[in-house]
């Protein structure tokens, strides 16, 4: 799989490290992203973990909800990028 969304993946890692997840989960997710990139299993795990976060602000006044929305956007862009290469072949 070509690594097209490197900037999105680095942004995702940055957000994951910033949010109050368990250290073990953070390490596992970051290792997966760095070694093989984002995948559907990881996307589902991230969305489930983000849904359990409390609605509050961190030390810098940034809302966890805002980071959750950003994670959702990154996952949507990744899914779109995964489906675009085969789109033209299906319409022929």
Residue frames relative to the residue before (quaternion, step in Angstrom):
aa qw qx qy qz dx dy dz
X 1.0000 0.0000 0.0000 0.0000 0.00 0.00 0.00
X 0.4098 -0.7137 0.5027 0.2648 3.59 -0.75 0.95
X 0.3777 -0.7234 0.5380 0.2114 3.52 -1.05 0.79
X 0.0076 -0.8563 0.5142 -0.0478 3.56 0.24 1.30
X 0.7690 0.3688 -0.1822 0.4893 3.58 0.96 -0.83
X 0.0597 0.8376 -0.5388 0.0677 3.55 0.84 0.96
X 0.6623 0.4960 -0.3241 0.4586 3.60 0.91 -0.80
X 0.6348 0.5108 -0.3315 0.4756 3.61 1.03 -0.72
X 0.6585 0.5075 -0.3167 0.4566 3.58 0.97 -0.80
X 0.6581 0.4846 -0.3229 0.4773 3.59 0.97 -0.75
X 0.6220 0.5242 -0.3324 0.4773 3.60 1.08 -0.68
X 0.6354 0.5299 -0.3181 0.4630 3.58 1.02 -0.81
X 0.6399 0.5124 -0.3184 0.4760 3.58 0.96 -0.85
X 0.6370 0.5361 -0.3189 0.4529 3.58 0.96 -0.86
X 0.6807 0.4788 -0.2858 0.4750 3.59 0.92 -0.91
X 0.6377 0.5329 -0.3309 0.4471 3.59 0.94 -0.86
X 0.6756 0.4909 -0.2974 0.4628 3.58 0.92 -0.87
X 0.6651 0.5248 -0.2971 0.4404 3.58 1.11 -0.63
X 0.6835 0.4986 -0.2901 0.4473 3.60 1.03 -0.73
X 0.5360 -0.6703 0.4188 0.2966 3.61 -1.12 0.63
X 0.1846 0.7617 -0.5898 0.1946 3.56 0.40 1.26
X 0.6357 -0.4887 0.4115 0.4333 3.56 -1.31 0.13
X 0.5859 -0.6035 0.4145 0.3474 3.59 -1.05 0.81
X 0.6324 0.5432 -0.3293 0.4434 3.58 1.01 -0.83
X 0.6679 0.4978 -0.2953 0.4679 3.58 0.94 -0.90
X 0.6333 0.5361 -0.3275 0.4520 3.56 0.96 -0.90
X 0.6718 0.5003 -0.2999 0.4566 3.57 0.85 -0.96
X 0.6626 0.5085 -0.3059 0.4569 3.57 0.92 -0.90
X 0.6819 0.4861 -0.2931 0.4614 3.60 0.87 -0.91
X 0.6656 0.4979 -0.3087 0.4623 3.57 0.90 -0.89
X 0.6367 0.5212 -0.3269 0.4649 3.60 0.98 -0.79
X 0.6500 0.5117 -0.3182 0.4630 3.58 0.95 -0.83
X 0.6672 0.4970 -0.3037 0.4643 3.59 0.90 -0.91
X 0.6971 0.4746 -0.2831 0.4569 3.59 0.88 -0.89
X 0.7197 0.4494 -0.2609 0.4604 3.61 0.99 -0.75
X 0.8487 0.0918 -0.0173 0.5205 3.59 0.76 -0.94
X 0.5451 -0.6197 0.4049 0.3935 3.58 1.23 0.00
X 0.6866 -0.4591 0.3651 0.4296 3.51 -1.35 0.00
X 0.0218 -0.7791 0.6263 0.0183 3.56 -1.08 0.72
X 0.7028 -0.4920 0.3092 0.4104 3.57 -1.25 0.34
X 0.6284 0.5383 -0.3362 0.4498 3.59 0.98 -0.78
X 0.6722 0.4814 -0.2861 0.4843 3.58 0.94 -0.89
X 0.6245 0.5422 -0.3392 0.4483 3.59 0.99 -0.78
X 0.6673 0.4886 -0.2992 0.4759 3.59 0.95 -0.86
X 0.6458 0.5172 -0.3182 0.4628 3.59 1.00 -0.81
X 0.6544 0.5109 -0.3114 0.4625 3.58 0.97 -0.82
X 0.6663 0.4971 -0.3099 0.4614 3.57 0.88 -0.88
X 0.6470 0.5048 -0.3223 0.4719 3.60 1.01 -0.76
X 0.6697 0.4949 -0.3012 0.4646 3.60 0.96 -0.84
X 0.6484 0.5122 -0.3206 0.4630 3.58 0.98 -0.79
X 0.6303 0.5525 -0.3345 0.4308 3.59 1.03 -0.72
X 0.6909 0.4767 -0.2800 0.4659 3.60 1.14 -0.53
X 0.4947 0.6650 -0.4317 0.3559 3.60 1.25 -0.13
X 0.4786 -0.6484 0.4963 0.3229 3.59 -1.05 0.66
X 0.4701 -0.6667 0.5046 0.2824 3.57 -1.16 0.61
X 0.4179 0.6779 -0.5092 0.3264 3.56 0.02 1.29
X 0.5353 -0.6248 0.4684 0.3220 3.52 -1.32 0.08
X 0.4348 -0.6745 0.5251 0.2833 3.57 -1.19 0.53
X 0.7886 -0.3426 0.2312 0.4552 3.57 -1.31 -0.14
X 0.7316 0.4254 -0.2314 0.4799 3.58 1.05 -0.70
X 0.5819 -0.6215 0.3594 0.3822 3.59 1.24 0.26
X 0.4995 0.6414 -0.4272 0.3957 3.57 1.27 0.27
X 0.4232 -0.7266 0.4893 0.2314 3.56 -0.82 0.98
X 0.4900 -0.6424 0.5021 0.3085 3.57 -1.04 0.79
X 0.5994 0.5663 -0.3588 0.4373 3.57 1.09 -0.65
X 0.6308 0.5274 -0.3363 0.4593 3.58 1.02 -0.74
X 0.6582 0.4889 -0.3063 0.4836 3.59 0.99 -0.80
X 0.6147 0.5441 -0.3426 0.4569 3.59 1.07 -0.71
X 0.6407 0.5089 -0.3175 0.4792 3.58 1.01 -0.79
X 0.6467 0.5206 -0.3172 0.4585 3.58 0.96 -0.83
X 0.6262 0.5191 -0.3338 0.4766 3.60 1.01 -0.79
X 0.6436 0.5272 -0.3161 0.4560 3.59 0.96 -0.85
X 0.6506 0.5142 -0.3112 0.4642 3.59 0.98 -0.83
X 0.6501 0.5132 -0.3159 0.4629 3.57 0.95 -0.87
X 0.6564 0.5002 -0.3113 0.4711 3.59 0.95 -0.86
X 0.6433 0.5156 -0.3281 0.4611 3.61 0.96 -0.78
X 0.6532 0.4984 -0.3158 0.4746 3.61 0.94 -0.84
X 0.6377 0.5232 -0.3283 0.4602 3.58 1.00 -0.81
X 0.6652 0.4979 -0.3087 0.4629 3.60 0.90 -0.90
X 0.6372 0.5176 -0.3253 0.4693 3.58 0.98 -0.78
X 0.6620 0.5035 -0.3041 0.4645 3.58 0.93 -0.88
X 0.6353 0.5295 -0.3294 0.4555 3.59 1.09 -0.64
X 0.7425 0.4302 -0.2200 0.4640 3.59 1.03 -0.76
X 0.5587 0.6420 -0.3864 0.3555 3.61 1.12 -0.46
X 0.6529 0.5367 -0.3654 0.3901 3.69 0.76 -0.81
X 0.7372 0.4010 -0.2388 0.4887 3.63 0.98 -0.68
X 0.4643 0.7136 -0.4331 0.2960 3.57 1.23 -0.20
X 0.6883 0.4833 -0.2939 0.4542 3.61 0.83 -0.92
X 0.6433 0.5306 -0.3285 0.4435 3.59 1.03 -0.70
X 0.6522 0.5240 -0.3255 0.4406 3.61 1.06 -0.62
X 0.7036 0.4729 -0.2710 0.4560 3.59 1.11 -0.57
X 0.5389 0.6399 -0.4133 0.3596 3.62 1.13 0.06
